[in-house]
Amino acid sequence: MSAQSKLLVLIAVVLSAGEVAGVAAQFNRDLPAFIAIALLQGVAWAAAAAVITRGVDGRSLTILTLGTAALLRVIALGAPIFLSDDINRYIWDGRVQAAGINPYRYVPTDPELAPLRDEILFPNINRSNYAPTIYPPVAQLLFLLANRLGETVLRVKFFLIVIEAVGIWALLLVLRAAGAPRKRILLYAWHPLPIWEIAGSGHIDAAVVAFVALALLADIEGRRVWSGAALAAATLVKLFPVVLAPALWRPARSNRGDWRWLAAFVAVIVAPYLPYIGVGWRVLGFLPGYVAEENLASGSGFWLLDIARQIVPSPLAAYLALAAAVMAALTIGALRRAADRHSSPAWATVLATGALFFASPHYPWYFVWLVALLTIAPWWPAWWLTLAAPVLYCGAKTGHIPLWAGFVVYGGFAILCSIDMAWRNRLAARFGAGHGIDRAT
């Protein structure tokens, strides 16, 4: 066994020990200890990432990578409901649907749902007295499927791990199709964020990872209908993946020529809503209320705008205009990219990173799908967002990010991004060659 392989085994042990310690910290309800452990695991992950760039490869590495990934997730399964209680709402929505009731119609405390209440799940549903479900219809269909397997937290977590495994398999196939080394799957499989947020807390983001990976796989293999359908499914689990559309819609003289992708995307966006459309506009669920609750309507929920307002009065409209202008420029760049389908993952990474930065999510699990994209098209400043994300648990409360925590996560990314851009501009000036986004990863 080479020295590099021995080092990877040691890192795997360190990550496993950190997993045990992190579960213990959650049982002790010691949030600072958990955050410290998760951040230290990120350091260990970075060491593993550095090792695999040195040339180590082969069947034994694949076995070590996937075996360790499975072990880490099995350990995380034992975590209690502590960091997030969203899984309780998943189980409740599945129960409501299994009873033949539209989950968008009632809030959990409505008298019509009284027969479904129990003494274990019902008292622990978040926003139970004022919020209907917020989750889009593909997520709802998955909740119903999970209900068929049982209503325990452990079974739902296991169900989500299986979905995530589909995503890991698809990422491996994307790496192979793109001609990238399959050892890069370690970047996702050992990353502490997906492990804690999917196996540990049981977040539906596992399905986002799976559908986005399948969309990239179909794109790189030229299967236009499946690419559009998979991205639409990802969008109807959590809305963020819609920003990837410009990266997967094939550029041509007119993108209308790629009608199969667009038709599949639109069809899958519309069709899952049909079983629930009886409630009319209420099919949007708690989304409008969530926007207000997270202080996005006032603007203070956007970290960059909140920082700017500490210096000078800044209107929300100006911030939204800035974000829209940047995202529009990235969209145009993605749509005008070379016809080489291998450029799609790089543009997907940049579009997702830009959207997440401007939206500045308040919760770590919103970055899980970015880990999957970065595995295919790494961009080192964006890794910071995924590794620093546990800091968002500090002083967490609805609609607010402590300024210092936001600076660590989003300010740190902005600094690293500036350094990266300056470095690329210097290279371009020195060698007189283009270093665009397609070559950035």
BELSULSUL-V325572 format. One record per backbone hydrogen bond with DSSP energy under -1.0 kcal/mol. NH is the residue of the N-H (numbers start at 1). CO is the residue of the C=O. If there is no record, write none. Layout:
<<NH	CO> <NH	CO>>
This chain:
<<6	2> <7	3> <8	4> <9	5> <10	6> <11	7> <12	8> <13	9> <14	10> <15	11> <16	12> <17	13> <18	14> <19	15> <20	16> <21	17> <22	18> <23	19> <24	20> <25	21> <26	22> <27	23> <28	24> <29	26> <30	25> <34	30> <35	31> <36	32> <37	33> <38	34> <39	35> <40	36> <41	37> <42	38> <43	39> <44	40> <45	41> <46	42> <47	43> <48	44> <49	45> <50	46> <51	47> <52	48> <54	51> <62	58> <63	59> <64	60> <65	61> <66	62> <67	63> <68	64> <69	65> <70	66> <71	67> <72	68> <73	69> <74	70> <75	71> <76	72> <77	73> <78	75> <79	76> <82	80> <88	85> <90	86> <91	87> <92	88> <93	89> <94	90> <95	91> <96	92> <97	93> <98	94> <99	95> <100	97> <101	96> <105	102> <109	128> <110	107> <113	110> <114	111> <116	113> <117	114> <124	121> <125	122> <130	127> <131	127> <139	236> <140	136> <141	137> <142	138> <143	139> <144	140> <145	141> <146	142> <147	143> <148	144> <149	146> <156	152> <157	153> <158	154> <159	155> <160	156> <161	157> <162	158> <163	159> <164	160> <165	161> <166	162> <167	163> <168	164> <169	165> <170	166> <171	167> <172	168> <173	169> <174	170> <175	171> <176	172> <177	173> <178	174> <179	176> <180	175> <184	181> <185	182> <186	183> <187	184> <189	185> <190	186> <195	191> <196	192> <197	193> <198	194> <200	195> <201	196> <203	197> <206	203> <207	204> <209	205> <210	206> <211	207> <212	208> <213	209> <214	210> <215	211> <216	212> <217	213> <218	214> <219	215> <220	216> <221	217> <222	219> <223	218> <224	222> <227	223> <228	224> <229	225> <230	226> <231	227> <232	228> <233	229> <234	230> <235	231> <236	232> <237	234> <238	234> <242	239> <243	240> <244	241> <245	242> <247	244> <248	244> <249	245> <257	254> <258	255> <262	258> <263	259> <264	260> <265	261> <266	262> <267	263> <268	264> <269	265> <270	266> <271	267> <273	270> <274	271> <276	273> <279	276> <280	277> <282	279> <283	280> <284	281> <285	282> <286	133> <287	284> <290	286> <291	287> <292	288> <293	289> <294	290> <295	292> <296	291> <297	291> <301	295> <302	299> <306	302> <307	303> <308	304> <309	305> <310	307> <311	308> <312	308> <319	315> <320	316> <321	317> <322	318> <323	319> <324	320> <325	321> <326	322> <327	323> <328	324> <329	325> <330	326> <331	327> <332	328> <333	329> <334	330> <335	331> <336	332> <337	334> <343	340> <344	341> <347	343> <348	344> <349	345> <350	346> <351	347> <352	348> <353	349> <354	350> <355	351> <356	352> <357	353> <358	354> <359	355> <360	356> <366	363> <367	364> <368	365> <371	367> <372	368> <373	369> <374	370> <375	371> <376	372> <377	373> <382	379> <383	379> <386	382> <387	383> <388	384> <391	388> <392	389> <393	390> <394	391> <396	393> <400	397> <406	402> <407	403> <408	404> <409	405> <410	406> <411	406> <412	407> <413	409> <414	410> <415	411> <416	412> <417	413> <418	414> <419	415> <420	416> <421	417> <422	418> <423	419> <424	420> <425	421> <426	422> <427	423> <428	424> <429	425> <430	426> <431	427> <432	428> <439	436> <440	437>>
